Amino acid sequence: MSSTEALPQETSNSTRMSRGSLTMAWYGLVSAMFFVYIGAALAQAYGTRDALIGLGLTILSYGLINRVLAGYALRNGLTVAQFSRCALRNDGCHVAGEGFLTYPLRDGQH
């Protein structure tokens, strides 16, 4: 490896990740870490075995629900905002956004 290979290379804006994509990637990482925190708190409160059973059931139920919802959205070519409007009427995108924002706050209060 030469000394110039470690230097940052110039890239065009088209090859860089957009702010929105970077924000969503960061949010996904934070959500995953929050899920780990909830698992540790449950294990401490109820025992490791019961916490693992609960987390497994949660993952299974969320996975099944999201599979149905994502399949519907894909078949109809809907974005998240469009699907929320379809499911929750005109204020759907606001309700879904508020839900995403308040979920970590609500679970952190227990």
C-alpha positions as CSV (number, residue, x, y, z in Angstrom):
1,M,0.0,0.0,0.0
2,S,1.5,3.3,-1.0
3,S,1.3,6.4,1.1
4,T,-1.2,8.1,-1.3
5,E,-3.8,5.3,-1.1
6,A,-4.7,6.3,2.5
7,L,-5.4,9.9,1.5
8,P,-9.1,10.9,1.0
9,Q,-10.1,10.8,-2.6
10,E,-12.2,13.5,-4.3
11,T,-15.7,12.3,-5.0
12,S,-18.5,13.9,-6.8
13,N,-21.8,14.7,-5.1
14,S,-23.5,12.0,-7.1
15,T,-21.4,9.3,-5.4
16,R,-21.9,10.5,-1.9
17,M,-24.8,9.5,0.4
18,S,-27.5,12.2,0.6
19,R,-28.3,13.8,3.9
20,G,-31.6,12.0,4.1
21,S,-30.1,8.6,3.5
22,L,-27.4,9.3,6.0
23,T,-30.0,10.4,8.6
24,M,-32.0,7.2,8.0
25,A,-28.9,5.1,8.4
26,W,-28.1,6.9,11.7
27,Y,-31.7,6.5,12.9
28,G,-31.6,2.7,12.1
29,L,-28.4,2.3,14.1
30,V,-29.7,4.3,17.1
31,S,-33.0,2.2,16.9
32,A,-31.0,-1.0,17.0
33,M,-28.9,0.1,19.9
34,F,-32.1,1.2,21.8
35,F,-33.5,-2.3,21.2
36,V,-30.4,-3.8,22.8
37,Y,-30.9,-1.4,25.8
38,I,-34.5,-2.6,26.2
39,G,-33.4,-6.2,26.0
40,A,-30.8,-5.7,28.7
41,A,-33.3,-3.8,30.9
42,L,-35.9,-6.6,30.5
43,A,-33.3,-9.3,31.3
44,Q,-32.4,-7.5,34.5
45,A,-36.0,-7.0,35.5
46,Y,-37.5,-10.4,34.5
47,G,-34.6,-12.8,33.9
48,T,-32.6,-13.6,30.8
49,R,-34.8,-16.5,29.7
50,D,-38.1,-14.6,29.8
51,A,-36.5,-11.5,28.2
52,L,-35.2,-13.6,25.3
53,I,-38.7,-15.2,24.8
54,G,-40.3,-11.8,24.8
55,L,-37.8,-10.3,22.4
56,G,-38.2,-13.3,20.1
57,L,-42.0,-12.9,20.1
58,T,-41.6,-9.2,19.5
59,I,-39.3,-9.7,16.5
60,L,-41.6,-12.4,15.1
61,S,-44.8,-10.3,15.4
62,Y,-43.2,-7.1,14.1
63,G,-41.7,-9.1,11.2
64,L,-45.1,-10.6,10.2
65,I,-46.9,-7.3,10.5
66,N,-44.3,-5.5,8.5
67,R,-44.2,-8.2,5.9
68,V,-47.9,-7.8,5.2
69,L,-47.7,-3.9,5.2
70,A,-44.5,-3.8,3.1
71,G,-46.0,-6.3,0.6
72,Y,-49.1,-4.1,0.2
73,A,-47.0,-0.9,-0.2
74,L,-44.7,-2.6,-2.8
75,R,-47.6,-4.0,-4.8
76,N,-49.2,-0.5,-5.0
77,G,-46.0,1.4,-5.4
78,L,-46.5,3.5,-2.2
79,T,-43.9,5.5,-0.3
80,V,-44.1,5.6,3.5
81,A,-46.0,8.9,3.5
82,Q,-48.4,7.7,0.9
83,F,-49.0,4.4,2.7
84,S,-49.6,6.3,6.0
85,R,-52.1,8.6,4.2
86,C,-53.8,5.5,2.8
87,A,-54.0,3.7,6.2
88,L,-54.7,6.8,8.4
89,R,-56.4,9.2,6.0
90,N,-55.1,12.7,5.4
91,D,-53.2,13.2,8.7
92,G,-51.5,9.8,8.3
93,C,-48.0,11.0,7.5
94,H,-48.1,13.3,10.6
95,V,-49.3,10.5,12.9
96,A,-46.7,8.1,11.7
97,G,-43.9,10.7,12.0
98,E,-45.0,11.5,15.5
99,G,-45.1,7.8,16.4
100,F,-41.5,7.3,15.2
101,L,-40.4,10.3,17.2
102,T,-42.2,9.4,20.4
103,Y,-41.4,5.7,20.5
104,P,-38.0,5.9,22.1
105,L,-39.2,8.5,24.5
106,R,-42.3,6.5,25.6
107,D,-40.3,3.3,26.1
108,G,-37.6,5.1,28.0
109,Q,-40.1,6.3,30.6
110,H,-41.0,2.8,31.9
